[in-house]
Amino acid sequence: MSIKQASALIVVILIIDQVSKFYIKTNFMLGDEIRVFDWFRILFVENKGMAWGAQIPGEYGKLLLTTFRLIAVPFIGYWLWDSVRKNGSRILITAIALIFAGAVGNIIDSVFYGVIFEHSYNQVADFMPEAGGYAPLLYGHVVDMLYFPLWSGYLPEWLPIWGGEYFTFFEPVFNIADSAITLGFFLLIIFNKKVFPQEKKEQEQPKETVG
């Protein structure tokens, strides 16, 4: 797989990711929902932290998270370039390209969305509002909208700890960028023997005979 093909994949993912986020941000209020199927809904939420909504506590937690993302992306980009240069497998290059595209997609939200959008609490946000955005540079929230509540119900009473509680599977809300990152990591895990081939063991030398 060439660097041109990998770049094309990255660009396509970024376009789909950002167009979907821009549409949601400028047409939905936080919490607005469209039920496509019982098991699939478009639900607008904003993620201030990492995956699954985890956050770094403290006043500068968000800044540290965004800075970490900005530092990590060049390393992923180098990994991609180096894998292409070394003629890595198509699966490896595809996986890295997916992870890179997803990381960049969410970085765009974190870096710029606070500046270029209004907040979405009880209103549909304007793009490039005259009064300014809802947060300074690097403090934006990631837009999520894909929700797959495949099953909801009360857990059996005999289950320890969570018995009798209401449970939804799958609970997290995510976006195209998250999907790309997840798919990339799954490819690396599932096909790890192909993408990270082990060096062939040296063949044992025949034993010398005496006499």
Phi, psi and chi 1 to 4 in degrees:
 res  aa     phi    psi   chi1   chi2   chi3   chi4
   1 MET       -  128.6 -171.3  175.1 -169.9      -
   2 SER   -84.0  164.2   67.2      -      -      -
   3 ILE   -65.9  -29.2 -165.6   67.6      -      -
   4 LYS   -67.3  -41.1 -172.4  176.3  -66.6 -173.8
   5 GLN   -67.5  -41.4  -69.1  171.8  -41.9      -
   6 ALA   -63.5  -40.9      -      -      -      -
   7 SER   -64.4  -39.3  -60.8      -      -      -
   8 ALA   -62.6  -41.5      -      -      -      -
   9 LEU   -62.0  -43.3  174.9   60.4      -      -
  10 ILE   -62.1  -45.4  -68.7  168.8      -      -
  11 VAL   -63.0  -43.0  169.4      -      -      -
  12 VAL   -61.6  -45.4  168.5      -      -      -
  13 ILE   -63.5  -42.9  -67.0  171.3      -      -
  14 LEU   -63.5  -40.7  -76.7  175.1      -      -
  15 ILE   -63.3  -48.3  -69.8  173.1      -      -
  16 ILE   -61.7  -43.0  -63.5  172.8      -      -
  17 ASP   -62.5  -50.6  177.1   65.6      -      -
  18 GLN   -73.0  -34.9  -71.5  -58.8  -52.0      -
  19 VAL   -64.1  -43.1  167.3      -      -      -
  20 SER   -64.9  -39.9   63.1      -      -      -
  21 LYS   -68.5  -42.9  -70.3  173.4  176.3  175.4
  22 PHE   -61.2  -42.5 -173.7   90.5      -      -
  23 TYR   -63.1  -46.6  177.7   81.3      -      -
  24 ILE   -63.0  -46.1  -68.3  -65.2      -      -
  25 LYS   -63.7  -32.7 -172.2   68.6  178.9  170.0
  26 THR  -100.2    5.4   56.5      -      -      -
  27 ASN  -132.2  -10.6  -72.1  -86.2      -      -
  28 PHE  -123.2  148.4  -75.0   61.1      -      -
  29 MET   -92.8  157.3  -66.2 -173.6  -65.4      -
  30 LEU   -55.0  129.9  -87.4  175.7      -      -
  31 GLY    93.0  -12.3      -      -      -      -
  32 ASP   -62.6  144.6  -80.2   -6.3      -      -
  33 GLU  -142.4  139.6  177.9 -177.8   19.9      -
  34 ILE  -119.3  123.2  -65.3  177.3      -      -
  35 ARG   -88.7  103.6 -173.3 -175.0  -65.6 -101.2
  36 VAL   -78.0  -52.4 -178.6      -      -      -
  37 PHE  -135.4  170.5  -57.1  105.4      -      -
  38 ASP   -60.2  -30.8  -73.1  -20.0      -      -
  39 TRP  -101.6    2.8   49.2  -91.3      -      -
  40 PHE  -144.6  126.1  171.4   48.5      -      -
  41 ARG  -137.2  152.8  -54.8  172.2 -167.0  177.2
  42 ILE   -96.5  112.2  -55.5  -62.8      -      -
  43 LEU  -129.4  118.7  172.4   62.6      -      -
  44 PHE   -84.7  114.7  176.2   28.2      -      -
  45 VAL  -133.6  162.4  -59.3      -      -      -
  46 GLU  -121.6  135.7  -72.0 -175.4  -39.6      -
  47 ASN  -105.3  117.4 -175.2   -9.0      -      -
  48 LYS   -86.7  -10.0  -59.6  178.2 -177.0  179.4
  49 GLY  -126.9 -132.9      -      -      -      -
  50 MET   -96.0 -165.6  -60.7  172.7  -77.5      -
  51 ALA   -60.2  146.7      -      -      -      -
  52 TRP    67.0   13.3  -54.1   84.8      -      -
  53 GLY    80.6    4.8      -      -      -      -
  54 ALA   -64.5  141.7      -      -      -      -
  55 GLN  -129.1  150.7  -60.7 -177.2   39.2      -
  56 ILE   -86.0  120.7  -59.9  176.3      -      -
  57 PRO   -69.4  161.4   25.1  -33.4      -      -
  58 GLY   103.5  164.6      -      -      -      -
  59 GLU   -62.1  -33.9 -178.1  179.7   -4.7      -
  60 TYR  -104.7   14.9  -61.7  102.7      -      -
  61 GLY   -60.7  -45.0      -      -      -      -
  62 LYS   -64.2  -40.8  175.1   63.8  178.6  177.8
  63 LEU   -63.7  -41.6  179.0   60.9      -      -
  64 LEU   -63.2  -40.7  -71.6  172.8      -      -
  65 LEU   -64.5  -46.9  175.8   59.4      -      -
  66 THR   -64.1  -40.6  -57.0      -      -      -
  67 THR   -62.6  -41.5  -57.3      -      -      -
  68 PHE   -60.6  -42.5  171.6   77.6      -      -
  69 ARG   -62.4  -42.4  -74.3  170.0  168.7  164.9
  70 LEU   -65.1  -33.2  -71.3  169.9      -      -
  71 ILE   -74.9  -37.2  -66.5  171.7      -      -
  72 ALA   -70.3  -36.1      -      -      -      -
  73 VAL   -59.5  -44.5  161.0      -      -      -
  74 PRO   -59.4  -34.5  -24.9   34.9      -      -
  75 PHE   -67.2  -39.8  -74.3   96.7      -      -
  76 ILE   -65.0  -40.3  -58.9  172.1      -      -
  77 GLY   -62.2  -40.1      -      -      -      -
  78 TYR   -66.7  -39.8  174.6   78.8      -      -
  79 TRP   -59.3  -41.3 -176.3   20.6      -      -
  80 LEU   -64.0  -49.7  174.9   61.3      -      -
  81 TRP   -61.1  -42.9  172.5   82.9      -      -
  82 ASP   -67.3  -36.1 -170.6   54.3      -      -
  83 SER   -66.5  -39.4  -62.2      -      -      -
  84 VAL   -65.8  -43.5  172.7      -      -      -
  85 ARG   -60.5  -35.1 -177.8  176.2   63.2   88.1
  86 LYS   -91.9   14.2  -66.9  178.6  178.5  177.2
  87 ASN    55.8   47.0  -65.2  -43.5      -      -
  88 GLY   -64.6  164.3      -      -      -      -
  89 SER   -64.8  155.3   71.1      -      -      -
  90 ARG   -59.4  -38.1  176.8  175.5  -71.4  -89.6
  91 ILE   -64.7  -42.8  -64.5  175.5      -      -
  92 LEU   -61.8  -49.1  172.6   62.5      -      -
  93 ILE   -65.5  -39.8  -64.1  170.5      -      -
  94 THR   -61.7  -44.1  -60.4      -      -      -
  95 ALA   -62.4  -45.8      -      -      -      -
  96 ILE   -65.3  -40.2  -58.3  172.9      -      -
  97 ALA   -61.9  -40.1      -      -      -      -
  98 LEU   -63.0  -45.7  -72.1  168.0      -      -
  99 ILE   -64.0  -42.9  -65.6  170.1      -      -
 100 PHE   -61.9  -47.6 -178.9   85.2      -      -
 101 ALA   -61.1  -43.7      -      -      -      -
 102 GLY   -64.2  -41.2      -      -      -      -
 103 ALA   -63.6  -45.1      -      -      -      -
 104 VAL   -64.6  -40.4  172.2      -      -      -
 105 GLY   -57.9  -44.3      -      -      -      -
 106 ASN   -75.7  -28.2  -76.3  -24.1      -      -
 107 ILE   -65.2  -38.8  -78.4  176.2      -      -
 108 ILE   -56.7  -43.8  -67.5  172.7      -      -
 109 ASP   -60.7  -50.9  -62.2   29.7      -      -
 110 SER   -63.0  -37.5  -63.2      -      -      -
 111 VAL   -81.5  -45.8  174.4      -      -      -
 112 PHE  -109.5  -26.2  -60.4  110.6      -      -
 113 TYR   -63.5  -32.5  -87.4   31.2      -      -
 114 GLY   -64.8  -25.8      -      -      -      -
 115 VAL   -89.0  -37.5  175.8      -      -      -
 116 ILE   -96.1   -6.7   65.1  175.8      -      -
 117 PHE  -126.6  152.0  -74.4  113.1      -      -
 118 GLU   -74.7  167.6  -79.3 -175.6  -47.6      -
 119 HIS   -70.4  163.5   70.2   80.2      -      -
 120 SER  -114.6   18.0  -62.4      -      -      -
 121 TYR   -77.6  113.9  -65.1   99.7      -      -
 122 ASN    59.1   23.7  -60.1  -45.3      -      -
 123 GLN  -159.7  157.4   66.1  174.6   14.7      -
 124 VAL   -87.2  127.0  174.6      -      -      -
 125 ALA   -70.9  142.4      -      -      -      -
 126 ASP   -88.1  148.4  -77.3  -24.4      -      -
 127 PHE   -89.0  130.7  175.7   64.2      -      -
 128 MET    54.6   58.5  -61.2  -61.0  -68.3      -
 129 PRO   -67.0  147.2   26.3  -34.7      -      -
 130 GLU   -62.9  -35.1  -66.6 -177.1    4.1      -
 131 ALA   -79.9   -2.5      -      -      -      -
 132 GLY    98.3  167.8      -      -      -      -
 133 GLY   -81.4 -172.7      -      -      -      -
 134 TYR   -89.3   -8.7   65.1   83.4      -      -
 135 ALA  -157.7  158.0      -      -      -      -
 136 PRO   -70.2  169.4  -12.9   26.4      -      -
 137 LEU   -54.4  138.7 -161.2   69.2      -      -
 138 LEU    80.5   -1.7  -55.9  179.5      -      -
 139 TYR  -114.9   19.3  -78.3   85.3      -      -
 140 GLY   -72.6  161.8      -      -      -      -
 141 HIS  -103.0  144.0  -55.8  158.2      -      -
 142 VAL   -79.7  131.7  175.8      -      -      -
 143 VAL   -85.7  125.5  173.6      -      -      -
 144 ASP  -120.9  149.4  -66.3  -32.5      -      -
 145 MET  -152.7  -11.9   77.9  -66.6  -69.2      -
 146 LEU   -92.2  120.5  -57.1  176.6      -      -
 147 TYR  -132.0  123.7 -178.7   39.6      -      -
 148 PHE  -122.2   78.8  -70.4   85.2      -      -
 149 PRO   -78.4   79.8   29.7  -32.7      -      -
 150 LEU   -64.2  -32.3  -59.0  178.7      -      -
 151 TRP  -151.4  138.3  179.9   86.2      -      -
 152 SER  -136.6  140.9  -63.6      -      -      -
 153 GLY   169.0  180.0      -      -      -      -
 154 TYR   -89.2  133.0  -70.6   94.9      -      -
 155 LEU   -73.5  151.4  -63.9  174.8      -      -
 156 PRO   -58.1  144.0  -22.5   32.9      -      -
 157 GLU   -62.3  -27.5  -66.4  -72.8  -11.3      -
 158 TRP   -75.5  -10.2   51.5  -96.7      -      -
 159 LEU   -70.5  134.6  -80.4  176.5      -      -
 160 PRO   -68.3  148.2   23.9  -31.8      -      -
 161 ILE    68.8  -59.7  -57.2  176.7      -      -
 162 TRP   -98.4    4.7  -61.0  -74.4      -      -
 163 GLY   -56.7  131.4      -      -      -      -
 164 GLY    85.0   -7.7      -      -      -      -
 165 GLU   -84.2  153.5  -67.2 -172.8    3.6      -
 166 TYR   -78.3  132.9 -167.6   80.7      -      -
 167 PHE  -136.2  140.3  177.0   77.1      -      -
 168 THR  -122.1  131.0  -60.9      -      -      -
 169 PHE  -124.7  114.3  178.9   85.1      -      -
 170 PHE  -111.4  126.7  177.3   72.0      -      -
 171 GLU   -81.1  -40.2 -175.0   69.0   24.5      -
 172 PRO   -62.6  147.6  -22.3   33.4      -      -
 173 VAL  -105.5  135.7 -175.8      -      -      -
 174 PHE  -141.2 -172.4   54.3   96.8      -      -
 175 ASN  -135.9 -176.2   55.4   45.1      -      -
 176 ILE   -63.6  -40.5  -60.5  -62.7      -      -
 177 ALA   -61.1  -44.8      -      -      -      -
 178 ASP   -59.7  -41.0  -63.1  -30.0      -      -
 179 SER   -62.4  -41.5  -57.3      -      -      -
 180 ALA   -63.6  -44.0      -      -      -      -
 181 ILE   -61.6  -46.8  -66.0  171.8      -      -
 182 THR   -61.8  -45.2  -57.8      -      -      -
 183 LEU   -62.7  -40.6  178.5   57.3      -      -
 184 GLY   -60.4  -45.3      -      -      -      -
 185 PHE   -67.1  -37.3  -83.9  112.1      -      -
 186 PHE   -62.2  -41.2  -90.5  124.7      -      -
 187 LEU   -61.9  -41.1  -71.3  174.9      -      -
 188 LEU   -65.3  -37.4  -66.6  178.6      -      -
 189 ILE   -75.3  -47.8  -66.9  170.1      -      -
 190 ILE   -67.6  -39.9  -64.9  171.8      -      -
 191 PHE  -108.3   32.9  -60.9  102.3      -      -
 192 ASN   -61.6  -30.5   72.1   90.2      -      -
 193 LYS   -71.5  -27.4  -68.7 -176.2  179.0  180.0
 194 LYS   -83.2  -39.7  -70.8 -174.8  177.4 -179.7
 195 VAL   -82.8  -24.9  -60.7      -      -      -
 196 PHE  -124.7   69.3  -57.2  117.3      -      -
 197 PRO   -63.5  135.0   23.6  -32.8      -      -
 198 GLN   -76.4  144.9  -63.7 -179.7   -7.9      -
 199 GLU   -64.8  138.8  -64.3 -178.3    2.4      -
 200 LYS   -66.0  135.6  -65.1 -179.3  179.3  179.6
 201 LYS   -69.5  143.6  -64.4 -178.3  179.0  179.0
 202 GLU   -65.5  134.9  -65.9 -178.3    2.6      -
 203 GLN   -67.8  139.7  -65.2 -178.2   -9.5      -
 204 GLU   -66.8  133.6  -64.5 -177.3    0.0      -
 205 GLN   -74.3  140.7  -62.7  -66.8  -29.8      -
 206 PRO   -63.6  139.3   21.5  -31.2      -      -
 207 LYS   -68.5  138.8  -63.9 -179.0  179.2  179.1
 208 GLU   -77.1  139.9  -65.1 -177.2   -2.3      -
 209 THR   -96.1  144.8   55.9      -      -      -
 210 VAL   -93.3  134.0  179.3      -      -      -
 211 GLY    82.8      -      -      -      -      -
